[in-house]
Amino acid sequence: MNELLSLILPWAAGVLLGSLFFGGLWWTVREGLKSEHVAVWFLVSQLLRTSVTLAGFYLVAGGQWERLLACLVGFINARFLVARLTSSSSDNQSCSGSRQDFRPPEHAETLGGFRYDETETNDAT
């Protein structure tokens, strides 16, 4: 019983770390795309989420591979949990997910002079 408890707690910590990581990713995508500084949002979010997750794994493992593995399993379980919880959101139901529906924000900078044009030219005619 004591061995089982010593693996349930790291698993639960992994679920918590995974929920923070993947929930933070979902939140960053939703809020970051509304910002004028999209790259800063994504960079800071990635650094913060990764730092917290790695520190959490290090502390939970405590030098024992069994605890690290249990934490990793919980982390992966949280990925599926967050995906299920966020996919039922009413915001995501309106998105078809296809690349055709993507429109960059009005304030998006153009790289190399490329500008998004809604009328596609077909040179193969």
CYANA upper distance limits for C-alpha pairs under 8 A (distance plus 0.5 A):
  1 MET  CA      5 LEU  CA      6.80
  2 ASN  CA      6 SER  CA      6.67
  3 GLU  CA      7 LEU  CA      7.05
  4 LEU  CA      8 ILE  CA      6.70
  5 LEU  CA      9 LEU  CA      6.89
  6 SER  CA     10 PRO  CA      7.65
  6 SER  CA     67 ARG  CA      8.16
  7 LEU  CA     11 TRP  CA      6.72
  7 LEU  CA     66 GLU  CA      7.94
  7 LEU  CA     67 ARG  CA      6.50
  7 LEU  CA     70 ALA  CA      6.55
  8 ILE  CA     12 ALA  CA      6.63
  8 ILE  CA     70 ALA  CA      7.98
  9 LEU  CA     13 ALA  CA      6.68
 10 PRO  CA     14 GLY  CA      6.61
 10 PRO  CA     60 VAL  CA      6.58
 10 PRO  CA     61 ALA  CA      8.05
 10 PRO  CA     67 ARG  CA      6.22
 10 PRO  CA     68 LEU  CA      7.86
 10 PRO  CA     70 ALA  CA      6.25
 10 PRO  CA     71 CYS  CA      5.36
 10 PRO  CA     74 GLY  CA      8.30
 11 TRP  CA     15 VAL  CA      6.81
 11 TRP  CA     67 ARG  CA      8.29
 11 TRP  CA     70 ALA  CA      5.27
 11 TRP  CA     71 CYS  CA      4.97
 11 TRP  CA     72 LEU  CA      7.86
 11 TRP  CA     73 VAL  CA      7.06
 11 TRP  CA     74 GLY  CA      5.10
 11 TRP  CA     75 PHE  CA      8.17
 12 ALA  CA     16 LEU  CA      6.77
 12 ALA  CA     71 CYS  CA      7.72
 12 ALA  CA     74 GLY  CA      6.70
 13 ALA  CA     17 LEU  CA      6.61
 13 ALA  CA     60 VAL  CA      7.81
 13 ALA  CA     71 CYS  CA      6.76
 13 ALA  CA     74 GLY  CA      7.68
 14 GLY  CA     18 GLY  CA      6.40
 14 GLY  CA     57 PHE  CA      8.14
 14 GLY  CA     70 ALA  CA      7.85
 14 GLY  CA     71 CYS  CA      4.62
 14 GLY  CA     72 LEU  CA      6.43
 14 GLY  CA     73 VAL  CA      7.47
 14 GLY  CA     74 GLY  CA      4.76
 14 GLY  CA     75 PHE  CA      4.85
 14 GLY  CA     76 ILE  CA      8.44
 14 GLY  CA     78 ALA  CA      8.20
 15 VAL  CA     19 SER  CA      6.46
 15 VAL  CA     71 CYS  CA      7.92
 15 VAL  CA     74 GLY  CA      4.88
 15 VAL  CA     75 PHE  CA      5.33
 15 VAL  CA     76 ILE  CA      8.09
 15 VAL  CA     77 ASN  CA      7.03
 15 VAL  CA     78 ALA  CA      5.46
 16 LEU  CA     20 LEU  CA      6.74
 16 LEU  CA     74 GLY  CA      8.43
 16 LEU  CA     75 PHE  CA      7.89
 16 LEU  CA     78 ALA  CA      7.95
 17 LEU  CA     21 PHE  CA      6.59
 17 LEU  CA     52 VAL  CA      8.40
 17 LEU  CA     53 THR  CA      6.42
 17 LEU  CA     56 GLY  CA      7.48
 17 LEU  CA     75 PHE  CA      6.74
 18 GLY  CA     22 PHE  CA      6.38
 18 GLY  CA     23 GLY  CA      8.30
 18 GLY  CA     53 THR  CA      8.23
 18 GLY  CA     74 GLY  CA      7.73
 18 GLY  CA     75 PHE  CA      4.76
 18 GLY  CA     76 ILE  CA      7.29
 18 GLY  CA     77 ASN  CA      8.23
 18 GLY  CA     78 ALA  CA      5.49
 18 GLY  CA     79 ARG  CA      6.63
 19 SER  CA     23 GLY  CA      5.84
 19 SER  CA     24 GLY  CA      8.28
 19 SER  CA     75 PHE  CA      7.99
 19 SER  CA     78 ALA  CA      5.88
 19 SER  CA     79 ARG  CA      7.42
 19 SER  CA     81 LEU  CA      8.43
 19 SER  CA     82 VAL  CA      6.93
 20 LEU  CA     24 GLY  CA      6.10
 20 LEU  CA     49 ARG  CA      7.99
 21 PHE  CA     25 LEU  CA      6.73
 21 PHE  CA     49 ARG  CA      5.93
 21 PHE  CA     50 THR  CA      8.00
 21 PHE  CA     53 THR  CA      7.42
 22 PHE  CA     26 TRP  CA      6.69
 22 PHE  CA     78 ALA  CA      8.25
 22 PHE  CA     79 ARG  CA      6.67
 22 PHE  CA     82 VAL  CA      7.05
 23 GLY  CA     27 TRP  CA      6.65
 23 GLY  CA     82 VAL  CA      6.79
 24 GLY  CA     28 THR  CA      6.46
 24 GLY  CA     45 SER  CA      7.99
 24 GLY  CA     49 ARG  CA      7.61
 25 LEU  CA     29 VAL  CA      6.74
 25 LEU  CA     45 SER  CA      7.93
 25 LEU  CA     46 GLN  CA      8.41
 26 TRP  CA     30 ARG  CA      6.83
 26 TRP  CA     86 THR  CA      8.24
 27 TRP  CA     31 GLU  CA      6.51
 27 TRP  CA     32 GLY  CA      8.37
 28 THR  CA     32 GLY  CA      5.60
 28 THR  CA     33 LEU  CA      8.40
 28 THR  CA     41 TRP  CA      7.45
 28 THR  CA     42 PHE  CA      7.20
 28 THR  CA     45 SER  CA      7.28
 29 VAL  CA     33 LEU  CA      6.53
 29 VAL  CA     42 PHE  CA      8.31
 30 ARG  CA     34 LYS  CA      7.80
 31 GLU  CA     35 SER  CA      7.38
 32 GLY  CA     37 HIS  CA      8.18
 32 GLY  CA     38 VAL  CA      5.88
 32 GLY  CA     41 TRP  CA      6.01
 32 GLY  CA     42 PHE  CA      7.34
 33 LEU  CA     38 VAL  CA      6.35
 33 LEU  CA    105 PRO  CA      8.47
 34 LYS  CA     38 VAL  CA      8.21
 34 LYS  CA    105 PRO  CA      8.48
 35 SER  CA     41 TRP  CA      8.44
 36 GLU  CA    107 HIS  CA      7.20
 36 GLU  CA    108 ALA  CA      8.18
 37 HIS  CA     41 TRP  CA      7.03
 38 VAL  CA     42 PHE  CA      6.84
 39 ALA  CA     43 LEU  CA      6.49
 40 VAL  CA     44 VAL  CA      6.45
 41 TRP  CA     45 SER  CA      6.44
 42 PHE  CA     46 GLN  CA      6.48
 43 LEU  CA     47 LEU  CA      6.72
 44 VAL  CA     48 LEU  CA      6.53
 45 SER  CA     49 ARG  CA      6.41
 46 GLN  CA     50 THR  CA      6.41
 47 LEU  CA     51 SER  CA      6.46
 48 LEU  CA     52 VAL  CA      6.65
 49 ARG  CA     53 THR  CA      6.57
 50 THR  CA     54 LEU  CA      6.51
 51 SER  CA     55 ALA  CA      6.55
 52 VAL  CA     56 GLY  CA      6.48
 53 THR  CA     57 PHE  CA      6.66
 54 LEU  CA     58 TYR  CA      6.64
 55 ALA  CA     59 LEU  CA      6.67
 56 GLY  CA     60 VAL  CA      6.47
 57 PHE  CA     61 ALA  CA      6.40
 57 PHE  CA     68 LEU  CA      7.17
 57 PHE  CA     71 CYS  CA      7.45
 58 TYR  CA     62 GLY  CA      6.98
 58 TYR  CA     63 GLY  CA      8.39
 58 TYR  CA     68 LEU  CA      8.50
 60 VAL  CA     67 ARG  CA      7.37
 60 VAL  CA     68 LEU  CA      7.38
 60 VAL  CA     71 CYS  CA      7.81
 61 ALA  CA     65 TRP  CA      7.14
 61 ALA  CA     66 GLU  CA      8.23
 61 ALA  CA     67 ARG  CA      5.47
 61 ALA  CA     68 LEU  CA      5.01
 61 ALA  CA     71 CYS  CA      8.09
 62 GLY  CA     67 ARG  CA      8.13
 64 GLN  CA     68 LEU  CA      6.96
 65 TRP  CA     69 LEU  CA      6.53
 66 GLU  CA     70 ALA  CA      6.71
 67 ARG  CA     71 CYS  CA      6.60
 68 LEU  CA     72 LEU  CA      6.66
 69 LEU  CA     73 VAL  CA      6.71
 70 ALA  CA     74 GLY  CA      6.80
 71 CYS  CA     75 PHE  CA      6.63
 72 LEU  CA     76 ILE  CA      6.73
 73 VAL  CA     77 ASN  CA      6.64
 74 GLY  CA     78 ALA  CA      6.66
 75 PHE  CA     79 ARG  CA      7.06
 76 ILE  CA     80 PHE  CA      7.41
 77 ASN  CA     81 LEU  CA      6.84
 78 ALA  CA     82 VAL  CA      6.44
 79 ARG  CA     83 ALA  CA      6.61
 80 PHE  CA     84 ARG  CA      6.62
 81 LEU  CA     85 LEU  CA      6.68
 82 VAL  CA     86 THR  CA      6.43
 83 ALA  CA     87 SER  CA      6.42
 84 ARG  CA     88 SER  CA      7.19
 85 LEU  CA     89 SER  CA      7.75
 86 THR  CA     92 ASN  CA      8.38
 87 SER  CA     92 ASN  CA      6.80
 87 SER  CA     93 GLN  CA      8.16
 88 SER  CA     92 ASN  CA      7.81
 88 SER  CA     93 GLN  CA      7.93
 89 SER  CA     93 GLN  CA      7.37
 90 SER  CA     94 SER  CA      7.82
 91 ASP  CA     95 CYS  CA      8.11
 96 SER  CA    101 ASP  CA      7.97
 97 GLY  CA    101 ASP  CA      7.92
 98 SER  CA    102 PHE  CA      7.89
104 PRO  CA    108 ALA  CA      6.79
104 PRO  CA    116 TYR  CA      8.38
110 THR  CA    114 PHE  CA      6.16
110 THR  CA    115 ARG  CA      6.45
